[in-house]
Each structure stands twice: as structure tokens, then as C-alpha cells.
Amino acid sequence: MSSADETYQTYHRVPSAIPSRTLAWNVYGKGVESVGRDGRPEWVDVGRPSADQLLVRVDAVGLCFSDIKLIRLGGEHPKLYGRNLATDPTRLGHETAVTVMAVGADLADGFHPGQRLAIQPDIYVKGRSTAYGYTIPGGLIGYHLIGPEVLAADDGAYVVEVDDRLGYAETALTEPWACVEAAYSQRRRLEPLRGGRAWVIGHPDDHRSYEFGAALGDAREIVVSGLRDDLAAALRASAPTAAISAVAEAEVRGPFDDIVVLDPRSGTLVARASDALAFGGVLNLVGDKALDGPSDIDVGRIHYHYTAYVGTTGPLVSAAYGERRNRAELRPGGVALFVGAAGPMGQMHLERALKTPNGPKTVIGADLDADRLAVARARLAPVATEFGRRLVMIESASEEELATLVANETGGRGADDIIVTAPTAAAVTQAARLLAGDGMLVLFAGLPVGTRASLDLSRVFLSGAQYTGTSGSRIADQALVVRKTLAGQLSPGHALAAVGGMEAAADGLRALMEGRFAGKIVIFPHLENLPLTAVADLADADPELGAALGSGGTWNADAEAVLFAHHLATPTLARP
């Protein structure tokens, strides 16, 4: 066993003595200057677990652009619910790998010292969204206690067990990878809500026939506007237990769980209807003629509120619903376009597309940053070759240039799938214009609620187009990433661009803001004298570490072992 392996294995083991104090980067308000004290981490006490708590050592923390959003908004961040951080600070670090150090008596059946865990940060308690690294102080600390807020929430314990086949950085990066996986699993409700509130919109000069069937048969309340008498009668017959009332469109007040628009000729009307959707609401467009123009809709709600847009040409209203018509996965053999492809998350999406069995045949990555694009191309071109996929990377200086490329690659049809990781409404609107009639647009940029973009929703009912998006991930997504990684189907380390020790965290956050690295940044809380450093620069300065990296300079546990051998604090952050 090499000296690096010996150091790494020693670190893996639970020490006989746990330090009484540790370093932490608490957040006290808005701005990077409010992270820590005077630009540095502070010493805090290490607690001992009560009966329902674990004491964990934090081994690695991935930094995320979501951290920057919290820094910019402070207590105004949606997940902090107006919290006064000056008196009740939180802590960043939701992409976290930990090791159990001590176990409370009530948890002894499920946990043990030395157990390695990845934390799933998207936590719900009694239906309310909380989050590790936001509402719950996160992993930018050497040691900390976790209890029922993480271990006994709505879905049980929000942790995923891993073993020594995964390095610490790889473990931390299973969380952003889980978010990528979640983007292609169905999160929208695709059937009318049982016991819900519905709105059906028509107009008197619509002479088509419609069949409601059982589409709204389980609704609690149905409001109708502009519906012909015969259609109103048919609706009453199809939903005999619902309370049905006729209200003029201008006087209707939402929110509604389900909205059905018959013969939706007006893009403006469709936009107004979409604003009346409840959280997780579904808008069903039933018509055979294109709208008179695009609809200006709140695309942030697609991402964060899981609002769904379904449709059919009719006459059967219920034909719009269900997963068979509304896919979530990339089209087999298709052309997939990724906008903002050279960023850390964009590269993960590209890698997944290239490695997905029966995935797209052609993958196009577009980005404005030529340097980051070159790095992404160098990383991913070998993957495309290995899996027999065509990879095209373009510096998209203009919409026209990108449109020409997509037209050439698709024979003028448009992209089968477009994934937008660029956080602007303009990027969404421009990308949507390149979509095939039956394509899927995935919003992954975390656009805030209230962000409006113009989309052609005619495609939804005329051709079956999908407009979808996700926020965060679930335990099952992260567990799937762990399984795929161990099976060689994913390489979380591929995304790692830079590392640093505990004191480098603030510089890491600034680097995120500046877009300094074309990949992920990981902080190792127990490494000393390690400034924020690109992996490539580490390899140049340390031949032993460079030789340990995987193909194409990919980060792995072997390289991590060398890094720990050269920078591990002894004893681990045990200073007073």
C-alpha cells in the first residue's frame, strides 16, 4: 500500500478522539462578505449527539450556483422565508459527503460510526419545502450534528449510503448529478386532480364537438366561461357530483388545479389562463388551429411550481393527458440541443445524453464562452466517440448562427429536445424557436418565479410539444446516480474542475460568480494549505497526483488519496 493510500485509509477510519472545535463558514446576510467573519471561517464548538442525532464529519462539499443565489438574496431567498441571518445565520453546502462519527441512542439500528453518506438536500417536512444548505445549515463546516430535520422528514432519512468505491468528491457530486437525472423523470401531474378545482373556457362561435368523457369527472368544483349550452350540458353529465357555475371570463378568480381551453385561438387568453394555475396545475389546450401568436407565460412556474401544459386536437378532451403523450426522456435517435452547455451542469447534461442507452444520435452543445466550450469539447469528445454519438459544439454568437446549425442537423425539422441551462428568459424564448413541433423543451436554469418568456403553445395541442422543468431532486434520483456511477454509466469526477481546502471556500464562491472554471468546485474541509486550484494545475505541480487521475484528467479516488496525503491536517482540525 502506498503512503497516499495509507493516509486515505487512516482518514476513512473513525478517530478515537473527536475535536471539541471546528471551522465553519456561516452566512450572516447578503454578499460574499457576509459569509464567515472578516472573510475567514470561524471556530465553533463540536456538539455531541442527542438520542435522535448523528455527529457527522464533512468530507467534501461541492459549490453550486444556487449558493450564489442565496448569497445575493440573503434572508429574502424563497427557502429562507424571510429569516434574519444576522441573528439566525445559516450555512451553505448542499452538495455534501459525510462520515458518521457518533450515533444517538435512538438511531443505532440504522446508523453506525464510519458509515459514509451523501445528503439529499431537497427536504420536505409536513409538505413544506426545507433544504439542507438553506433552511437547515449545510456542509461548509468540519463537523456538525444532523437530526430529525434531515433524518425523520416526510420521506424518512434524506441520506444515501455509499461505500469506499466512491471518493469523497464523487460522493458530493452525486447531488448535482441527481438534479440532472431528475430533469428526465416525470415530475408533472398529467391527469386531472381528483377533488380539484377546474376551469373550462370556451367561446360561443366555436362550432366543434367535444367529448369530455371522464376528464373532469372527479372534480370538486368546475367553473365554466363562454361555454355553449350543449357543451355545458355535456360537461354536467360527465361530472355529476361537481359543483358547476358559469362565470364571465373577466370575473373568474384562480387558482385552479385544472384548466381546459376549448378552441384556444388567442395566445393572450392562454397566457391569462396559465396565470390562474395552482401549484402543480395542468393547462389542457384542445384545438385544431394555431394560436394567433405566442403566449407570454411565467416560465419560472414551470421550473418551480411544476405547472404543466398538455393538449390535443380533440374532440376527446381526455386524450391530452397521461405519460404516453407527454414524455420526459430524451428522444431515442434524435437531435438534442443544450444551451449553456459549457457550464458545470451543462456538461453533466451532455455527458448523460452521450451515455444514455438508446439516447439521442446527435448532441449539440452551445455556449457563449469560447474558452469553456473548448474545455467541454476536450472532456466530452472521447465520450462521444466511445458511445458512437455525434457531438457538435458551437460558440453561439447569434441566434441565426445556431438556427442554421440546427436546421442543417435536422433537415429543417428542429431539435427533438432542447435543454436550457442558461438563466435568462431570452435564452428560453430563442431556444424554443428552434424546437421541432413535437419536441421537448426542458428548463434547467432555475429561472425565478415571475420570469416571463414568449412560447408558441400551439405546438402543444397541434403536435404534442412538451414544455417542462424541474427543481432539485429526490432521494431516488441520488440513489440512481450512485448505482449508475458504480456500474460505470456515469463519472461524477468528470465534472470536477477545481478543489480547495476549508479556507478556500470564499474564493470558490467568488470563482463561481466570475465563471472562473469550466466545471465544478469542491471544498475539502479537512485539508490544509490548499488554495483554490484547478485540477489541471494540481496535476502539473504534483506528478504523483497527475498520474493518478483517470482518462482525460478525470478526478477519482486515487487522485483524491494523493491530495489527502499531501494536505490532510494532523490531527484533523483539532486546534483549539
N, C-alpha and C positions, 0 to 999 in steps of 0.2 A: 504494500500500500504506500502511495506517495505521501509526502508531507502535507500536500494540499488535501488529499483525501482524509488523512488523519485529523487535520484541523476541522474539516467539514463534518466528519463523523462525531468529533468531540462536541461541536456546536449542536448537532442534532440531539444529543443526549440532554436530559433534564439535569441542570446543575443541582448540587446538594444544597447550595445557598442561593437564595433569590435576593437581589439587591433591594435596599429599602427605598431608593430613589431612582428616577429615570428621567430622560429628556422627553419633552413634548412640544409640539407646535400647536398651541391653542389659537383660536380665531376670536378676536375681540371686536371686530367691526368690519367696515368696508376697506378694501385696498390691501395690497400685499404688505404694506407697512403695519397692518393690524394683525398679521399672522406672527405669533411669537411675541417676544418682548425685545424691543430695540433691534429687530432684525435677526434675533437669535432664538433658538429653542430655550425653554425654561425647565428647571429641575422641579419635578413634582414627586409626591410620595407614591410608592407602590403599595396598593392595598392588599389585603388578604381576603379571599372569597368567603362570602356568607354561604348558607346552605344551598341557595339557588343560583350561585355564580361560579364562573370559571375565571381563573387568572391566566391570561394568555401572554405569550411573548410575541411581539410583532416582528416577523422575519423579513417581509418585503411589502412595499406599498407602491402601487402604480399611480402616477399622477394623471389627471384627466381634465379635459377642457371643461367638464362640468364643475370641477373645483374652481375654475376661473369665474364661472357664472356666480357661484356662491360668494367669492371674494368681492365681486363687483356689486352684488346686491346686498350683502350682509344679511341683517335680520329681515329684509324685505324679500328674501328668496322664498318661493312658494312653499318649500318644505320646512321652513323655519317658523312660519305662522306668526310673523311679527316679533320674534324673540329679540330681547335686548342683549346683544352679545357682549356689551361692555360689562354687564353684571352676571350674565349667564352664558359664558363662551361655549363654543362647540369646537370640533377638531376635524380637519379634513382627513381624507384617506379612506375611500370606499372600495378600492381595489386592493384587497389585503390578504396576505398569507400569514397565518399564526400557528403557534405551537402551544398546546395546553401545558401549563406549568403546575397548576394546583386545581383541585376539583372540590366544589362544595358537596356536602354530605348527600343532598337530595339528587345530585346529578351523577353519582358514582356508577349507576347502572349503564349510563350512556356515554360517559367520557372517562378518559384516563390521562395521566401525565405522559407527555411525549407524543400525544395524538396530534397529527397535523390537520389543519382545517383551512378551507377557503371560506370567507364570509360572503354570503349573498346579501347585498345591501338594500335591496328594494323590499322593505318590510311593511306588512300591514298588521295593525293592531285594532281589532274590533272594526274592521273595514276602513280604517283611516290610514292613509299613507304616511309612514315614517321612513327613515332611511339612515342606515349606518354611514357615518361620514357627513351627515347633515343634522337631522334632529338628534340622532344618537352620536356622540363624539366618536370619531373614527380612528384610523390606524397610524397617524403620524405621531407615534409615541413608542417608547421601548417596550413597556409592559402595561396592560390595563385589564380591568375587570369587565366582563360581559355577563349579563343576567337575563331575566325574563324578557326584557325589551328586544333581545335577539333570539333567545333560546326557547321562548314559550309564546310566540306570536301566533297569528291566525293559521299559518301553515306549519306550526311546530317550530323546530330549531332551524333558523336560516343560515345553516352552515353545510358545507360539503366536505366530507372526509377525503383526504388524499394520502399518498404514501411517498416514500423516498424516490420513486421513479420520476417524480416531478421536482424540479428545482423550485426554490422559493419565488423567483421572479416569474417562472412559468405558472406557478400556482396563483399568484396575484393577478396575472393577465388572463386567467380563465374568466374573470368577471367582465371585462370589456368584450371578450370573445363571446360570452353568453349573450350580451346585448346584440351582437351581430347575429347569432343564431336565432334570437327571439324575433328579429326582423322578418324572418321567413316562416314563422309559425303563426297560426291564425289567432289573432287577439281580438278581432272584431266580433260583435254579435251579429249573426247572419240569419236569424229567424226573428219574427215579431215577438215582443216580450209578453209573456203570459201575465195578465193582470196589469198591463201597462196602459199608458195614456197615448192615444193615437190621433192624428190629424189627417184627413183626406181632403185634397184640394182638386177641384175640377173647374170647368167653366161651361156656361150654357151652350156655346156654339161648337162644343165637341160632340160629334155625332157618332163616335166609335162605340162599340160594345165592349164591355169588360166583364170578366168573371172574377169575383173576389174569392170564391172558394172558402177555404178556412184561414186565409191570410190573417185576418184580424178577429177571428172567431173567439179568441181568448182574451181580447182586450177588456179592460175595466171601463174605459171611457173612450168615446170616439167623437171628435169634433169634425164637422163637415163644413166646407166652404165652396160655394159655387157649383154644387153637385146637381145634376139633372134629377128630376123627381124619380124617374125609373131607376137611376143608379143608386139614389138614396134608399129606395125601397129594397133593392137587391142587397145593399150593404146591411140594412137592418135584418134581413132574412139570414144573412151569413153570420151575423154576430148578435144572436137573440138576447144574450144576457148583458150586453154592454149598454151603458147609458150614452145615448146618442143625441147630440144637439147640433143645430145649424147656427153658425156664427159667421158674419161677414168677415172676409179675409183680413181687412184692416183692423178689426177688433179682436182678433184671436191673440191669446197670450200663451206662450210656452211656459215651461219646456215640455217637449213630447218625446216619448220613448221611440215612437214610430211615426213617420210621416210618409204618406203616399201622394205623389203628384201625378194626376192623370193628364196626358197630353201636355207635357211641360214645355210650352213654346218659348217662354221668357227666361233668359238667363238671370235676369234681375229677380224674378219671382223665386227661382230655385235658390238663389243666394239668401233671400229673406227666409225661406223655409229652412235652410240649413242652420241659420242662426237660432231657430227655435228648437233645435235638437237638444235633448238632455245628454248628460254624460253617458257615453256608450250608445247613443241614439243611432237609428238607422233611417236613412232617407231613400225611399224607393221611387225611382222615376220610371213611368210607364208611358211610352210613346213611340211613334214611328217617324217623326220628323225632327230634324235637328233644331236645337235652340237658336234663338236669334242672335246669340253672342255668348261670350264666356261668362262664367259666374265668378264673382269676387267673393271667395269664401275664406273662412278662418282656418288656414291650414295647420295652425298650432293645435287646434282641437282634434284634428286627425291624429296628430302625434301623441298628445297628452290625454285627450278625452275619448279616444278610440271611436270617434264618430265614423260611421260607415256610409258609403254611397253604393247602392245596388240599383239594378234596373233591368228592364225587359221591354221588348217591342209590344208585348201584350198578345192577345187580350187577357191572358191569365196572370193576374197580379202576383200570385204566389210564385210564379216561375223565376222571379228575380232573386229569391232567397236561396240559402244553402251554400255549402262549400264547393259543390260540384261546379257552380257557375262562378264562384268567387275564390280564385286560387290565392295562395300566399307564397308559394315556392317559385324560384326562377324557372322559366320555360325550358324544357329539355331541347337541346339542339338549336336554341335561339341566339339572339344577339342581345347582350346585356351591356348597358352603358352606366358607368359610375362617375358621377360628377363630384369633384373634390376628392379624387382617387388617391392623391399622393400623401394625404394626411394619415395619421396613425390608424384611424378607424376605416378610412377608405381602403387602405392596403389590406386590412383584415377582410373586408368585403370582397376585394379582388381575389385574395387567396382562397377564400371559401368557394367563390364561383368557379375558380380554376380547378379546385379539387373535388367539387361535388359530383358524385357519380350521376351520369345522365344529366349533367348540367348544361349550361349554355355552350355553344360551339365557339362563339366569338365573344371576347370580353374587351370592352373599350374603356380605358381609363382616361379621364380628362381632368386637368388641373391647371391653374394659372401660374404655379410656381415651377419654373423650368428645372431648378436645382433639385427640388424634392421629387419631381417627376423622374429625373434621371436615376435617383436613388431607388425609387419604387420599381422602375423598369429593371434595374440590375438585380434587385431582390427577386422579382416575380417572373422574369423571363425564363429562368431554368424550371420553375414550377409549371409554366405553360407548356414547355417542351416535354417535360416528364409526363404530363397528363394529356398530351395531344390536343391542346386547345390553342386557338389563335388569340394572341394578346396584342392589342393596339393601344399605344399610349400617345396622347396628344396634348400639347400645351394649347388650351382652348382660349386663344386671344379674342375670338369673336364668336358670336352665336352662329353666324353664317358659315364659318370655317367648320365648326362642329357639325352643323346641319348637313353640310356637304359630305363629310366623312360618314355620318350615319346613313345618309341616303345611298352612298356607294356600297356600304357594307350590307345593306338590307334590300337593295334593289328598289329603293324609294318607299318601302313599306313603313319604315320607322322601327325604332328599337322595341323589342319584345318586353324588355324590363329596363327601367331607369331607376337607379338608386341615388338619391341626392344627399350627400353628407356636407354640402356647403350651406352655412347657416344664414341664407338670405331668401326673402320672398322672390326676388328677381331670378335667382338660380332655379327655384321651383317652377316659376312661370315659363322660363326659357326652356328648361328641360322637358316640361310637359308637352311643348310643341313638337318635340322630336319623338313622341311616343306613337307606337302603332295603335290602330283603332282598338284592338283587343289587348293592348299592353298593360303592364302594371307599373305604377309609379310608387316608389317606397320613399317616404320621408324619414330621414335618419339624423337630421341636423339638430334636433332639439329646438326647433323654432318655437318661441313662446306663444302661449295662447294670446290671441289678439292680432297675430301676424296674418295678413290677408294677401292672397295671391289669386290671379285670374286663371281659371282652369276651364277647359272645354268639357263640360259634363255630358254633352250629347253622346260622347263615346261610351259612357257607362251603359245607357239603355239601348243604343243602336248596335254596339259591337261587343259589350262586355268588358270594357276597360276597368282597371282597379286603381283606386287611389287609397293608399294605406300607409300606416306608420306605427311605430311602437315607441314606448318609453321604458327603458330599463329592461330587466329580465326577471326570470323566476328561478327557483331552486332547480327545477328540472332542466332548464336551459344550461345552467352551470355544470350540473352533473353530466349532461350530454357532452359538453366541451371536454371535461376530464376524460370521459370514455373515448372520445374521438382522438384526443391527444395521445393517450396510452396506446391506441390502435394505430398510431402513425398517420391519422387522417388530417390532423391539424398540428401546427407548430407555433404555439403561443410565443416562443422565443424569437420567431422570425420578425415580430413587430418591435422588438426592443432596440432602441437607438442610443440610449444614454443611461448611465447609472450614477448614483451618488450616495454618500453616507448621510447620516442624520442631519448634519449641519448644512447640507447642500439643498435641503428641501425648498427654501425660499428662492434660491437661484433656479431650481427646477420649475417653480411656478412662473417665474419671470420668463424662462425659456419657452414655456407653453404659450404665454401671451405673445411672444415675439416670433413664434413658429421657428425656433432655432434648430429643431431636429425633425427629420422626416420619419418619425416613429415614436414609440412610447418611451417615457422616462420612468425608471423605477428607483425608489429610495430604499436602501438597506439600513434600518435604524441602528444596527449594532456594528456597523463598520466605521472605523475612524480614519481621519486624514484622507478622505476620498472626496475631492471636489466633484461637481457635476462634470462628467466626462463622457464623450461619445465612445461607443463600443469600439469603433474602428481605431480611435486614438489609444484606447486601452491596449488593443491588440498590437499596435505599433510600438508602444512603450514597454510592453510586457510580453516577450516572445512565448513564454510558457502559457499565458492566457490565450494568446493568439492561436497557438497550436491546438488548444482545447476546444475552440469554437467549432460549431458544426459547419456543414456545407454552406458556402456563401456567406460565411461570417455569422451564422445564426447562433444566438445565445442559447446555452444549455447548462445542465447541472455541472458538467465537467469544468466549464469556464467559471461558473459560479464558485466552485470549490477552490480554484486558484485565487480568485478575488478575495474570498474569505481568508485564505491562508496568509494573504499579504496585508489585509486591512482589519481583521477582526480585533475588536477591543478585548483586552485581557486584564482583569475579568470584565465580562460584558456589561458596560455602562454601570459599573458598581461604585462609581465615585460618589462621595457624599455631596 
